[in-house]
Structure formats: C-alpha cells, structure tokens
Amino acid sequence: MARKLASRLKIEGTLLAQTPIHVGGLGDDPTVDLALAVNGQGQYYIPGTSLAGALRGWLGIDENSGSTEAKVLQTLWGFQPHKQRRQGHASHVLVEDAPLPDAQVEIRDGVGIDRETGTAAENIKFDRAILAKGTRIPLRMILECPVQPANPQPQGADLWERAEVLFIQTLQALQTAEIRLGAAKTRGLGQVQLQNLTLLKQPLNTFAGMVKTLRNQGETLNLADWSLGDALLCPRPQLQITIHWQPVGPVMVKAEADGIAVDSLPLVSAVDQHQVSLVIPGSSLKGTLRAQAERILRTLLGVPIPTNENPRQRFLQQTQDLPLIQALFGGAARLKDGQQQGRIGAFSANDCYAQPQIEPAQWRSIESARDDHQLRQALNQANLNSVQQAYHVAIDRWTGGAAEGFLYSTLEPMGVSWHPLELTLDLSRLSESKEQRAAIALLLLLLRDLAHGRIPLGYGTNRGMGAIAVQNINIKGRGLPETLSALEDIYLPQGNITAINADCLNSLTKEWKDYYLKQQGEAP
C-alpha cells in the first residue's frame, strides 16, 4: 500500500570533490585492481546507494539501540521488519544516481610495507582508480513528507519533526564538507562540499499543489532560515591538526609510470579541471605515521614483529597485534563470528599538494621528454626551474665501479613550497575515554617526532630524500570533553608540544603511563 504524502522537498545541488574519490564497481578495465563504478551507459557514476549510505552512516546512530535518536533515524531512513518489529517501511529520502560523463580519472597505486624488512610486502600491491579532485557531482534528492495522523500517539508525536531536523543537519554537514563518500575515507579520499543548493517544497495533498508539482513549481526555501529547534546531533568530538612545513631536501612520492628521459617521476594529481600539482597522498602520510606509531609501541611494550611463512598472512598479522594502533589507524576486515569485520580508524590524513600548479599538457611534455635538453626545456616552461634531474648508480661490490645496467635518474623537486599537512582525529570512533587519551598521547608523540625530523616523508627516505622542517602546528578541538578542553585551540611553534597547557600535558602523560601498566598486566 502506498503511503500518504502531504508534500515533498526537492533538493538539488552540486557536490564538489575537495579530494579525489573512489566509489568502486565491477569495472571492465584489466589494468586496474580497484575500478570505479560504471552505469549501463558506460559512464562513471556515483550510485544513489553510495550517496544514501554515506549520508546515513555519517549520522553515527545505532538503529538497534532503542534510543529516541534510533527511532528518529528509522523514521527518516526506514528500517527492515523482523520478528519483533513487523512494520518496517522504506526510506523517506530518495537519492538519485549521479552520472559523471566528463569525469577525469587517475590511477593511484598502493603497497603494504613489511614491518620487519621495511620493504614492500609480498602480494600486498594494488592499483585504485579515482575521480580527480575538482570533480563535480550532481546531487538530486527528494524528501517525502508524510501526512500526519489527526491523533498521533504521544510517544511518536514529534518523530517526524525531529526527522526533518536530522535531515537538515545532514545537508548542513554536506555544506561544511564533513561527509565523505566511497572508500579510503581516512586516507585522503572522499571529501565533498555541497554547493549551489536549492530547496523546493512541493505540496501533494491538494489538486492545485499536484498541478504545481507536475510543473516543477513550489515554494523555494533557504536552508539558513530553517528552524532546527533542539538539534538532534551534537558536534562530533575531534581534533583537527594543521602542520605548516617546508622541505629540507627533495620530497616526493614516486609515480608508478616511468618517464623517457628520466626514470623516476614524482606523482602528480589534478587540483581542478585545468591544473595538476605534485602530491603526497593521504595514504602515504597515514602509512608513514602508522609505521612510527607501531615502532613506538613495539619498543615500549616489547612486542616483537610477527613472523609467518605465508607473506600475506605475515603482513596481516603485523597490522593486527597492537589494539591501540588498530583503534587509531584502523584494521583490515577479518573473519569473526562468521562475518568479515574490520575497523575504521579514528585518524585520517588528507592529500598534501605542492603550491606550484601546472597545466596537464606541460606535465605530459615532461613525461615524454626524450633527452636531458628537452626535459630541461619542459621544466622551465612549467616554471619548475628548481626541479632537477639527479643520476644514481649502484656500485659493483667486486670491482668497486659502477654496476652495469644499474644507472637510473630521478626527477627531484628541490625548493618546492607545499600546502600544510591536514590531519584529523575523530574521538567518537574510540570506544572509551581512556582509549581516547592514550591515542591523543600517542599522536602527540608522533607530532614531536615529526617536528624533530625523525619521520621523513615520501620516496627515497633512506637515500637522503624526504627530510622536512616543521614551522608550526595548529590544533583545533571541537566537541571535546571538559578534561580535554585545553586542546581546543593550540599553537605550537616549531611543533614544540611542551607549549601545551602543563596540567593537560601531565594528565595525558599519566594516562600514557597507565596504558603502559595495563598492557603489562600491572594495576595503574
């Protein structure tokens, strides 16, 4: 039986990709492991199910908790009937597919690092297709507003009003770029911002209203004027960390493809539809910081690196034996109680782009340069005068001379300015206050090591590349508990964590010691 509707709210706008996006599908491209979703017309697209899932998932409400928030969520987004609850219903939010006929696609390669050897882990290599930063995604949704009964039950009298508030809060979160789409959301992908929003309210319970709706007419509403009353959602507790830095030497992440005149090229990525720039992917930043965090914990707790004859199992075991690391950085799905269960990490890192921007055609000229002279000309035309080609050679251990066939060159970005590193710690993904504080303490140790030059970034870090100097660190807190209020607004010159409020720092130090004692089986 069709439900009775009083009106509908038609929502249209554009989601601008602030970072690259990957929404996977059954692609037919044999050259990439993780392909993008393609519709029946062969176009890249964002399925409506992916958009709806991201919006519903962002709310972070457990629909099985029985709370008022859960009932409001079910009222808005629908729920499945089961033995104890037979009257389920479909979602009141209808989300259309978003076709992307002119999408710009890039390929990013990823690799797992063996914790024992420090090199690429065997059988942990993959390629991922991504929609470039700056992609415009058309957003079309409809909110169906039901006819309210004349004598509603007291318990659910205001459920729909609160459901509308929940929906408006979701739109506001899209406008402030708080919601991410697709995969690898904590590794720099999926951030979108809603622009050019239009809201059209169309009545459906009168003849005149139906005629207006058929003519695509209605009352235009402004999201800013919407009365939220008692907002259902509180801001998620989180720390946003901005690190201003400069390279000491060449800093780059190696591109998968080689050039012609030069062997190793830095990775570039689109910053909009007409420009590209050097990039350090969020996956690279997160992986580097995770490796240092594991090193700290294994040293502190005396936990050895797991070994296994199966290289894939060895890698997976190496990433799963430290619970705090899994809570902070996430864990791969594994079979538990008959289901694949993984954990999204509380820590996320965005892609970091170099400030110089060049046209894609200019970068293609650099890639296709056939000799040193053409390469230098292409670099100068792209205003990359400080970028240089460096030659490297392996030494024959017997003769002491150059090893035959082992001469290679690297295009090294020297003197390039970069945008700040952007990191986020979502405390709502940590299970308890003690885990939150231990994670914050570990994160501060990582910031200390980064500021002291102990964590190089990118490619060739054992060969003189990747060294950085931290200029300052800004920490902004939101929705923090009273015990962490000292972290709401902090400026750390040169990344000096001792500039943090002494009482807060002492409290975190105590929590770190308590965590150590707990892991050692001693009462704190």
C-alpha positions as CSV (number, residue, x, y, z in Angstrom):
1,M,0.0,0.0,0.0
2,A,1.4,3.4,-1.0
3,R,1.9,5.8,1.9
4,K,0.1,9.1,2.0
5,L,2.2,12.2,1.4
6,A,1.5,15.8,2.4
7,S,4.4,17.3,0.4
8,R,7.9,16.6,-0.8
9,L,11.1,18.5,-0.5
10,K,13.1,18.5,-3.7
11,I,16.9,19.0,-3.2
12,E,19.3,19.8,-6.0
13,G,22.9,20.9,-5.8
14,T,26.5,20.1,-6.8
15,L,29.0,18.1,-4.7
16,L,32.4,19.5,-5.4
17,A,35.2,17.0,-4.7
18,Q,37.6,18.6,-2.3
19,T,39.8,15.4,-2.5
20,P,39.9,12.5,-5.0
21,I,37.0,10.0,-4.7
22,H,36.8,6.2,-5.2
23,V,33.4,4.5,-5.4
24,G,34.1,1.0,-6.6
25,G,32.2,-1.1,-9.0
26,L,32.6,-4.1,-11.4
27,G,34.7,-2.3,-13.9
28,D,36.0,-4.0,-17.1
29,D,39.4,-2.4,-17.0
30,P,42.0,-5.2,-16.7
31,T,44.8,-2.7,-15.9
32,V,43.4,-1.7,-12.5
33,D,42.6,-3.7,-9.4
34,L,40.0,-1.4,-7.9
35,A,37.9,0.0,-10.7
36,L,35.3,2.8,-10.5
37,A,31.5,2.2,-10.7
38,V,30.2,2.4,-14.3
39,N,26.5,2.6,-15.2
40,G,24.7,0.8,-18.0
41,Q,25.6,3.5,-20.5
42,G,29.3,3.1,-19.8
43,Q,29.6,6.3,-17.8
44,Y,31.4,6.7,-14.5
45,Y,28.8,7.5,-11.8
46,I,28.1,7.6,-8.1
47,P,25.3,5.2,-7.3
48,G,22.4,6.6,-5.2
49,T,23.0,3.7,-2.8
50,S,26.5,5.0,-2.1
51,L,25.3,8.6,-1.6
52,A,22.5,7.4,0.7
53,G,24.8,5.1,2.6
54,A,27.3,7.8,3.2
55,L,24.6,10.2,4.5
56,R,23.0,7.7,6.8
57,G,26.4,6.4,8.0
58,W,27.7,9.9,8.9
59,L,24.9,10.2,11.5
60,G,26.6,7.6,13.6
61,I,23.4,6.4,15.3
62,D,23.0,2.8,16.2
63,E,19.5,2.0,14.9
64,N,19.2,-1.1,17.2
65,S,19.9,0.8,20.4
66,G,16.2,1.6,21.0
67,S,17.0,5.2,21.8
68,T,15.0,8.2,20.7
69,E,17.7,9.0,18.1
70,A,17.4,5.5,16.7
71,K,13.6,5.9,16.3
72,V,14.1,9.2,14.5
73,L,16.7,7.6,12.3
74,Q,14.3,4.8,11.4
75,T,11.5,7.2,10.8
76,L,13.6,9.1,8.2
77,W,15.7,6.4,6.6
78,G,13.4,3.4,7.0
79,F,14.1,0.0,8.6
80,Q,13.7,-3.7,7.9
81,P,10.9,-5.6,9.6
82,H,11.8,-8.6,11.7
83,K,10.1,-11.0,14.2
84,Q,9.8,-8.4,17.0
85,R,9.1,-5.5,14.7
86,R,6.9,-6.4,11.8
87,Q,6.0,-3.0,10.4
88,G,9.1,-1.8,8.6
89,H,9.0,0.9,5.9
90,A,11.1,2.3,3.0
91,S,13.2,5.3,3.4
92,H,11.6,8.8,3.1
93,V,14.8,10.0,1.4
94,L,15.1,9.2,-2.3
95,V,18.6,9.7,-3.7
96,E,19.3,9.5,-7.5
97,D,22.3,8.2,-9.2
98,A,24.9,10.8,-10.2
99,P,26.3,10.2,-13.7
100,L,29.7,11.7,-14.5
101,P,30.0,11.8,-18.3
102,D,33.1,14.0,-18.3
103,A,34.9,12.6,-15.3
104,Q,38.7,12.9,-15.1
105,V,40.2,9.6,-13.8
106,E,43.6,9.0,-12.3
107,I,45.3,5.8,-11.1
108,R,46.9,5.6,-7.7
109,D,49.0,2.6,-6.7
110,G,49.2,1.3,-3.1
111,V,51.5,-1.1,-1.4
112,G,51.8,-2.6,2.1
113,I,55.1,-2.4,4.0
114,D,56.6,-5.4,5.7
115,R,57.3,-4.3,9.3
116,E,60.4,-6.5,9.5
117,T,62.2,-5.7,6.3
118,G,60.8,-2.1,5.7
119,T,60.2,-3.0,2.1
120,A,57.1,-3.7,0.0
121,A,55.2,-6.7,1.4
122,E,54.8,-9.6,-1.0
123,N,51.3,-9.9,-2.6
124,I,50.1,-6.6,-1.0
125,K,50.2,-4.4,-4.1
126,F,47.1,-2.9,-5.8
127,D,46.0,-0.1,-8.1
128,R,43.0,2.1,-7.5
129,A,41.1,4.3,-10.0
130,I,40.0,7.6,-8.6
131,L,37.9,10.5,-9.6
132,A,40.1,13.6,-9.6
133,K,39.9,16.4,-7.1
134,G,37.6,19.1,-8.5
135,T,35.1,16.6,-9.9
136,R,31.5,18.0,-9.9
137,I,28.9,15.5,-8.8
138,P,25.2,16.4,-9.4
139,L,23.1,15.8,-6.3
140,R,19.4,15.2,-6.6
141,M,17.3,14.0,-3.6
142,I,13.7,14.0,-2.6
143,L,12.4,14.0,1.0
144,E,8.9,12.6,1.1
145,C,6.9,14.3,3.9
146,P,4.0,12.0,5.1
147,V,0.5,13.1,6.1
148,Q,0.5,13.2,9.9
149,P,-2.4,11.4,11.7
150,A,-5.1,13.5,13.3
151,N,-4.5,11.9,16.7
152,P,-0.8,10.8,16.8
153,Q,0.4,8.6,19.5
154,P,2.0,10.7,22.3
155,Q,5.3,8.7,22.1
156,G,5.8,9.5,18.4
157,A,4.0,12.9,18.1
158,D,7.2,14.7,17.2
159,L,9.2,12.0,15.5
160,W,8.7,13.4,12.0
161,E,9.6,16.9,13.1
162,R,12.8,15.6,14.6
163,A,13.4,13.5,11.5
164,E,13.2,16.7,9.4
165,V,15.7,18.4,11.7
166,L,18.1,15.4,11.3
167,F,17.8,15.7,7.5
168,I,18.6,19.4,7.6
169,Q,21.6,18.8,9.8
170,T,22.8,16.3,7.2
171,L,22.6,18.9,4.5
172,Q,24.4,21.4,6.6
173,A,27.2,18.8,7.1
174,L,27.4,18.4,3.4
175,Q,27.8,22.2,3.0
176,T,30.7,22.2,5.6
177,A,32.4,19.3,3.9
178,E,32.1,17.0,6.9
179,I,30.8,13.9,5.0
180,R,33.0,11.7,2.8
181,L,32.0,9.3,0.1
182,G,33.3,6.0,-1.0
183,A,36.4,4.1,0.0
184,A,39.7,5.1,1.8
185,K,37.9,8.0,3.6
186,T,40.7,8.1,6.3
187,R,43.4,8.0,3.6
188,G,42.6,11.3,1.9
189,L,39.7,10.3,-0.3
190,G,36.0,11.1,-0.5
191,Q,35.7,14.7,0.9
192,V,32.9,16.6,-0.9
193,Q,31.3,20.0,-0.3
194,L,27.7,20.9,-1.3
195,Q,27.4,24.0,-3.4
196,N,24.5,25.7,-5.3
197,L,21.9,24.1,-3.1
198,T,18.2,24.7,-3.9
199,L,15.3,23.5,-1.8
200,L,11.8,23.3,-3.4
201,K,8.8,22.4,-1.3
202,Q,6.0,20.9,-3.4
203,P,2.6,20.2,-1.9
204,L,1.0,16.9,-2.8
205,N,-2.3,16.8,-0.8
206,T,-4.3,19.2,-2.9
207,F,-5.2,19.4,-6.6
208,A,-3.5,22.8,-7.0
209,G,-0.4,21.5,-5.3
210,M,-0.3,18.5,-7.6
211,V,-0.5,20.7,-10.6
212,K,2.4,22.9,-9.3
213,T,4.4,19.8,-8.7
214,L,3.8,18.5,-12.2
215,R,5.0,21.9,-13.5
216,N,8.1,21.6,-11.2
217,Q,6.9,24.6,-9.2
218,G,6.8,25.1,-5.5
219,E,7.9,27.2,-2.6
220,T,11.7,27.9,-2.6
221,L,13.2,27.5,0.9
222,N,16.5,28.7,2.3
223,L,18.5,26.2,4.4
224,A,19.9,29.0,6.6
225,D,16.4,30.1,7.6
226,W,15.4,26.6,8.7
227,S,14.5,26.4,12.4
228,L,16.3,23.5,14.0
229,G,14.9,23.9,17.5
230,D,16.7,21.4,19.6
231,A,19.3,20.0,17.3
232,L,19.4,16.2,17.5
233,L,23.1,15.7,16.8
234,C,25.9,17.2,18.8
235,P,29.2,18.0,17.1
236,R,31.5,15.0,16.9
237,P,34.4,15.3,19.2
238,Q,37.5,15.7,17.1
239,L,40.9,17.3,16.8
240,Q,41.9,19.0,13.6
241,I,45.7,19.3,13.2
242,T,47.3,21.6,10.6
243,I,51.1,21.3,10.2
244,H,52.9,24.1,8.3
245,W,56.2,22.7,7.0
246,Q,58.9,23.1,4.4
247,P,61.1,20.6,2.7
248,V,64.8,20.4,3.7
249,G,65.7,18.5,0.5
250,P,63.7,16.8,-2.3
251,V,60.3,15.5,-1.2
252,M,58.2,13.4,-3.5
253,V,56.1,10.3,-3.8
254,K,57.2,8.2,-6.8
255,A,54.7,7.8,-9.7
256,E,54.1,4.3,-10.9
257,A,54.9,5.1,-14.5
258,D,58.4,6.0,-15.6
259,G,59.4,8.8,-18.0
260,I,61.6,8.6,-21.1
261,A,64.5,10.8,-20.3
262,V,64.1,10.3,-16.6
263,D,63.3,7.0,-14.8
264,S,61.6,8.0,-11.6
265,L,59.0,10.8,-11.7
266,P,57.1,12.4,-8.8
267,L,53.4,11.7,-8.5
268,V,51.1,14.5,-9.7
269,S,47.4,14.8,-9.3
270,A,44.7,17.2,-10.5
271,V,43.8,20.1,-8.3
272,D,41.0,21.3,-10.6
273,Q,39.9,20.6,-14.1
274,H,42.8,22.6,-15.7
275,Q,45.8,22.2,-13.3
276,V,47.9,19.5,-11.7
277,S,50.4,19.6,-8.9
278,L,52.8,17.4,-7.1
279,V,51.1,15.4,-4.3
280,I,51.8,13.4,-1.2
281,P,48.7,11.1,-0.9
282,G,47.0,10.8,2.4
283,S,47.6,7.1,2.3
284,S,51.4,7.7,2.2
285,L,51.2,10.2,5.1
286,K,49.0,7.9,7.2
287,G,51.2,4.9,6.4
288,T,54.3,6.8,7.4
289,L,52.8,7.9,10.7
290,R,51.4,4.5,11.4
291,A,54.8,2.9,11.0
292,Q,56.3,5.3,13.5
293,A,53.4,4.7,15.9
294,E,54.0,0.9,15.7
295,R,57.7,1.4,16.3
296,I,57.0,3.4,19.4
297,L,54.5,0.9,20.8
298,R,56.6,-2.2,20.0
299,T,59.6,-0.6,21.7
300,L,57.6,0.5,24.7
301,L,55.7,-2.8,25.2
302,G,58.4,-5.2,23.9
303,V,56.1,-6.7,21.3
304,P,58.0,-8.5,18.6
305,I,57.1,-8.3,14.9
306,P,55.1,-11.4,14.0
307,T,56.6,-13.8,11.5
308,N,54.8,-16.2,9.3
309,E,55.9,-18.3,6.3
310,N,52.9,-17.1,4.3
311,P,53.8,-13.5,3.2
312,R,50.2,-12.3,3.1
313,Q,49.3,-13.7,6.5
314,R,52.6,-12.3,7.9
315,F,51.6,-8.8,6.7
316,L,48.1,-9.1,8.1
317,Q,49.4,-10.3,11.5
318,Q,51.8,-7.4,11.7
319,T,49.0,-4.9,11.4
320,Q,46.6,-6.6,13.9
321,D,48.6,-7.3,17.1
322,L,48.5,-3.8,18.6
323,P,45.0,-2.9,19.6
324,L,45.7,0.9,20.1
325,I,47.2,1.0,16.6
326,Q,44.0,-0.6,15.2
327,A,41.8,1.9,17.1
328,L,43.9,4.8,15.9
329,F,44.7,3.8,12.3
330,G,42.1,1.1,11.5
331,G,42.2,-2.6,10.9
332,A,41.6,-4.8,7.9
333,A,38.5,-7.0,7.9
334,R,38.9,-10.5,9.2
335,L,36.5,-13.4,9.9
336,K,34.8,-13.1,13.3
337,D,31.7,-14.9,14.3
338,G,31.1,-15.9,10.7
339,Q,31.3,-12.3,9.4
340,Q,34.0,-10.2,7.9
341,Q,34.6,-7.4,10.5
342,G,37.0,-4.6,10.1
343,R,37.5,-1.3,11.9
344,I,37.8,2.2,10.5
345,G,40.5,4.2,12.2
346,A,40.0,7.4,14.2
347,F,42.9,9.1,12.5
348,S,42.8,10.4,8.9
349,A,45.2,12.3,6.7
350,N,44.3,14.4,3.6
351,D,46.4,14.6,0.4
352,C,49.0,17.3,0.6
353,Y,49.6,19.3,-2.6
354,A,52.6,21.4,-3.7
355,Q,51.8,25.1,-4.3
356,P,53.1,25.3,-7.9
357,Q,50.4,24.3,-10.3
358,I,51.0,23.4,-14.0
359,E,48.9,22.5,-17.0
360,P,48.4,18.8,-17.7
361,A,49.9,19.4,-21.2
362,Q,53.1,20.8,-19.6
363,W,53.4,17.8,-17.4
364,R,52.9,15.4,-20.3
365,S,55.8,17.2,-22.0
366,I,58.0,16.5,-19.0
367,E,57.0,12.8,-19.1
368,S,57.6,12.4,-22.8
369,A,60.9,14.4,-23.0
370,R,63.4,12.2,-24.9
371,D,66.7,13.7,-23.6
372,D,68.1,16.0,-20.9
373,H,67.8,19.1,-23.1
374,Q,64.1,18.5,-23.9
375,L,63.5,17.7,-20.2
376,R,65.1,21.0,-19.1
377,Q,63.0,23.0,-21.6
378,A,59.8,21.3,-20.5
379,L,60.6,22.0,-16.8
380,N,61.4,25.7,-17.5
381,Q,58.2,26.1,-19.5
382,A,56.2,24.7,-16.5
383,N,58.1,27.2,-14.2
384,L,59.7,24.3,-12.3
385,N,63.1,25.8,-12.6
386,S,64.3,24.4,-9.2
387,V,63.3,20.8,-10.1
388,Q,66.4,18.9,-11.2
389,Q,67.3,15.5,-12.7
390,A,69.6,13.5,-10.4
391,Y,71.6,10.5,-11.5
392,H,72.2,7.5,-9.3
393,V,74.2,4.3,-9.8
394,A,74.7,1.1,-8.0
395,I,78.2,0.0,-7.1
396,D,79.6,-3.4,-8.1
397,R,80.8,-5.0,-4.8
398,W,83.6,-6.8,-6.6
399,T,85.1,-4.1,-8.8
400,G,84.1,-1.1,-6.8
401,G,83.0,0.5,-10.0
402,A,79.5,1.3,-11.4
403,A,77.4,-1.8,-11.8
404,E,76.4,-2.5,-15.4
405,G,72.8,-1.7,-16.2
406,F,72.1,0.0,-12.8
407,L,72.3,3.6,-13.7
408,Y,69.0,5.4,-13.2
409,S,67.7,9.0,-12.8
410,T,65.2,10.7,-10.6
411,L,63.3,14.0,-11.1
412,E,63.8,15.6,-7.7
413,P,61.6,18.5,-6.6
414,M,64.0,21.0,-5.0
415,G,62.9,24.2,-3.4
416,V,59.2,23.5,-3.9
417,S,56.7,25.0,-1.5
418,W,53.9,22.8,-0.1
419,H,50.5,23.3,1.4
420,P,50.1,22.4,5.1
421,L,49.5,18.8,6.2
422,E,45.9,18.3,7.4
423,L,45.3,15.6,9.9
424,T,42.1,14.7,11.9
425,L,41.5,12.6,15.0
426,D,37.8,11.6,15.3
427,L,37.4,10.8,19.0
428,S,33.9,9.4,18.5
429,R,35.5,6.3,16.9
430,L,37.4,5.5,20.0
431,S,35.5,3.3,22.5
432,E,36.3,4.9,25.8
433,S,37.8,7.9,27.4
434,K,41.0,6.1,28.4
435,E,41.5,4.9,24.8
436,Q,40.9,8.4,23.6
437,R,43.5,9.9,25.9
438,A,46.1,7.1,25.2
439,A,45.5,7.8,21.4
440,I,46.0,11.5,21.9
441,A,49.2,10.9,23.8
442,L,50.5,8.7,21.0
443,L,49.5,11.3,18.4
444,L,51.4,14.0,20.3
445,L,54.5,11.7,20.3
446,L,54.2,11.4,16.6
447,L,53.9,15.2,16.2
448,R,57.0,15.5,18.4
449,D,59.0,13.1,16.2
450,L,57.8,14.8,13.1
451,A,59.0,18.2,14.4
452,H,62.4,16.7,15.4
453,G,63.0,15.4,11.9
454,R,62.6,11.7,12.8
455,I,59.9,11.0,10.3
456,P,60.8,11.6,6.6
457,L,58.0,11.7,4.1
458,G,57.6,10.0,0.7
459,Y,60.1,8.3,-1.6
460,G,63.8,7.6,-1.1
461,T,63.8,8.3,2.6
462,N,66.8,6.0,3.2
463,R,68.7,7.8,0.4
464,G,68.7,11.4,1.5
465,M,65.2,12.4,0.4
466,G,62.0,13.2,2.4
467,A,63.5,15.4,5.2
468,I,61.2,18.2,6.3
469,A,61.3,21.0,8.8
470,V,58.1,21.8,10.8
471,Q,57.4,25.5,11.1
472,N,54.4,25.4,13.4
473,I,51.4,23.2,14.3
474,N,47.9,24.4,14.9
475,I,45.5,22.1,16.9
476,K,41.7,22.9,16.8
477,G,39.4,20.9,19.0
478,R,35.6,20.6,18.7
479,G,33.1,19.0,21.0
480,L,35.8,17.9,23.4
481,P,35.0,16.8,26.9
482,E,35.9,19.1,29.8
483,T,39.1,17.1,30.6
484,L,40.5,17.9,27.1
485,S,39.3,21.5,26.8
486,A,42.9,22.7,26.9
487,L,43.3,21.2,23.3
488,E,40.6,23.3,21.8
489,D,43.0,25.9,20.4
490,I,46.7,25.4,20.5
491,Y,49.6,26.9,18.5
492,L,52.9,25.0,18.7
493,P,55.9,26.9,17.3
494,Q,58.3,24.5,15.6
495,G,55.9,21.8,16.7
496,N,57.1,22.0,20.3
497,I,54.5,20.0,22.3
498,T,55.7,21.4,25.6
499,A,53.7,24.6,24.7
500,I,50.6,22.7,25.6
501,N,48.9,23.5,28.9
502,A,51.0,21.9,31.7
503,D,48.1,20.3,33.5
504,C,46.7,18.8,30.3
505,L,50.1,17.5,29.3
506,N,50.7,16.0,32.8
507,S,47.2,14.3,32.6
508,L,48.0,12.8,29.2
509,T,51.4,11.7,30.4
510,K,49.7,9.9,33.3
511,E,47.2,8.2,31.0
512,W,50.1,7.1,28.8
513,K,51.8,5.5,31.8
514,D,48.5,3.9,32.9
515,Y,48.1,2.5,29.4
516,Y,51.6,1.0,29.6
517,L,51.0,-0.6,33.0
518,K,47.7,-2.0,31.8
519,Q,49.3,-3.6,28.8
520,Q,52.0,-5.1,31.1
521,G,49.3,-6.6,33.3
522,E,50.0,-4.2,36.2
523,A,47.4,-2.2,38.1
524,P,47.9,1.5,37.3
